[in-house]
Amino acid sequence: MRSLIQNIIQQYEEVQNGKLWIGSTFTSKLNQVDESMVFKRPIIGLHSIAEIISHLTLWRKETILKIQTGEGSKTDDCEENWLTNDKLELMGWQHIKSEYYKTLTKLIDLLQLKDDEFLNEEYYDTDFKGNYKYSFVIYGMLHHDIYHLGQLGIIIKYLKEG
């Protein structure tokens, strides 16, 4: 059976590009910005757009690794979790955005190969230091994306209002 997996994939796609009840997706938000905005922190305590997209990409790569190998490699304390704007500027916005979208495609491609039973299989979570069902990380990443989508909305609003 694949109804749960298909529903999860649909949710990932909708949060990125779909028509959501909340009215915003990652694509709609990122289409509102240009490279001159993405490395700026609008106020103390908020991340830049590039920092958030890089952060999401790291954890999506970790989720992919967990699905592929049964174990992750990063923790919340790793340097890559929140790269500085200086480091991100060296990478460039187009590269950061490209990596973000590539990891979404890769995650969806991997999930397309799974059935619903996969969600009950276990992996070792390096950050939480224990065995967890794949449903924990797959739903967790979706929730993580939605959480940061809200942050992007706030950051973009601050940047545009100057």
C-alpha positions in Angstrom: 0.0 0.0 0.0 1.2 3.5 -0.8 -1.5 5.9 0.2 0.4 7.4 3.1 3.6 7.8 1.1 1.7 9.4 -1.8 0.0 11.8 0.6 3.3 12.8 2.2 4.8 13.4 -1.3 1.8 15.5 -2.2 2.2 17.6 0.9 5.9 18.2 0.2 5.1 19.3 -3.3 2.2 21.5 -2.2 4.3 23.3 0.4 6.9 24.0 -2.3 4.8 24.8 -5.3 1.1 24.1 -4.7 -2.0 25.9 -3.9 -2.2 26.0 -0.1 -5.0 27.2 2.1 -2.4 29.4 3.9 -1.8 31.1 0.6 2.0 30.9 0.4 4.5 28.4 -0.7 8.3 28.4 -0.8 8.2 29.1 -4.5 5.8 32.1 -4.1 8.0 33.5 -1.3 11.3 33.0 -3.0 9.9 34.5 -6.2 9.4 37.8 -4.2 13.1 38.2 -3.5 16.3 38.9 -5.4 19.9 38.3 -4.6 20.3 41.8 -3.1 17.9 40.7 -0.3 18.8 37.1 0.5 21.9 37.6 2.6 20.5 40.3 4.8 19.2 39.9 8.3 16.3 42.3 8.7 16.6 42.6 12.4 18.7 41.2 15.2 17.5 37.7 16.0 16.1 36.8 12.6 18.1 34.8 10.0 18.6 35.7 6.4 16.7 34.0 3.7 19.9 32.3 2.5 20.6 31.0 6.0 17.1 29.5 6.2 17.3 27.9 2.8 20.8 26.5 3.5 19.6 25.2 6.9 16.6 23.4 5.3 18.9 21.9 2.7 21.2 20.5 5.3 18.4 18.7 7.1 16.9 17.5 3.9 20.3 16.0 2.9 20.4 14.4 6.3 16.9 12.9 5.8 18.0 11.5 2.4 21.1 10.0 4.0 19.0 8.4 6.7 16.7 6.9 4.1 19.6 5.6 2.1 21.8 4.3 4.9 19.6 4.0 8.0 21.7 6.6 9.9 22.5 10.3 9.8 25.7 12.1 10.3 24.9 15.6 11.5 23.7 17.1 14.8 22.1 20.4 15.7 25.5 21.6 16.8 27.3 21.1 13.5 28.7 24.1 11.8 26.7 23.5 8.6 23.4 23.8 10.5 23.6 27.6 10.4 26.3 28.7 7.9 27.1 32.4 8.2 26.0 34.8 5.5 29.7 35.4 4.7 30.1 31.7 3.8 26.8 31.6 2.0 27.6 34.6 -0.1 30.7 32.8 -1.4 28.5 30.0 -2.5 26.1 32.4 -4.2 22.3 32.5 -4.1 21.7 30.5 -7.3 23.8 27.6 -6.0 22.0 27.7 -2.6 18.6 27.7 -4.3 19.6 25.0 -6.7 20.8 22.7 -3.9 17.6 23.3 -2.0 15.4 22.3 -5.0 17.7 19.3 -5.9 17.3 17.9 -2.4 13.5 18.2 -2.6 13.6 16.3 -5.9 15.9 13.6 -4.4 13.8 13.2 -1.3 10.6 12.8 -3.4 12.3 10.4 -5.8 13.4 8.2 -2.8 9.9 8.3 -1.2 8.4 7.2 -4.6 10.3 3.9 -4.2 8.9 3.2 -0.8 5.6 1.8 0.4 3.7 2.7 3.6 5.4 0.0 5.6 8.6 1.9 5.2 7.3 4.5 7.6 7.3 2.0 10.4 10.9 0.8 9.8 13.6 2.3 12.0 16.8 4.3 11.5 19.3 5.6 13.9 19.0 9.3 14.5 22.4 10.8 15.3 20.9 14.1 16.6 18.4 12.4 18.9 20.7 9.5 19.7 18.3 6.7 19.3 16.3 4.5 16.9 13.2 6.1 15.4 10.6 5.2 12.8 11.1 6.8 9.4 7.7 8.5 9.9 9.4 10.6 12.6 12.0 12.2 10.3 9.8 12.3 7.2 6.9 14.1 8.9 9.4 16.1 10.9 11.0 17.5 7.8 7.6 18.5 6.5 6.8 20.2 9.7 10.3 21.8 9.7 9.7 23.2 6.2 6.3 24.7 7.2 7.8 26.3 10.3 10.5 28.0 8.3 8.1 29.0 5.5 6.4 31.1 8.1 9.7 32.6 9.1 10.5 33.4 5.5 7.2 35.3 5.3 8.2 37.5 8.3 11.7 38.1 7.0 10.5 39.1 3.6 8.0 41.4 5.0 10.6 43.1 7.2 13.0 43.4 4.2 10.4 44.9 1.9 9.2 47.4 4.5 12.8 48.3 5.2 
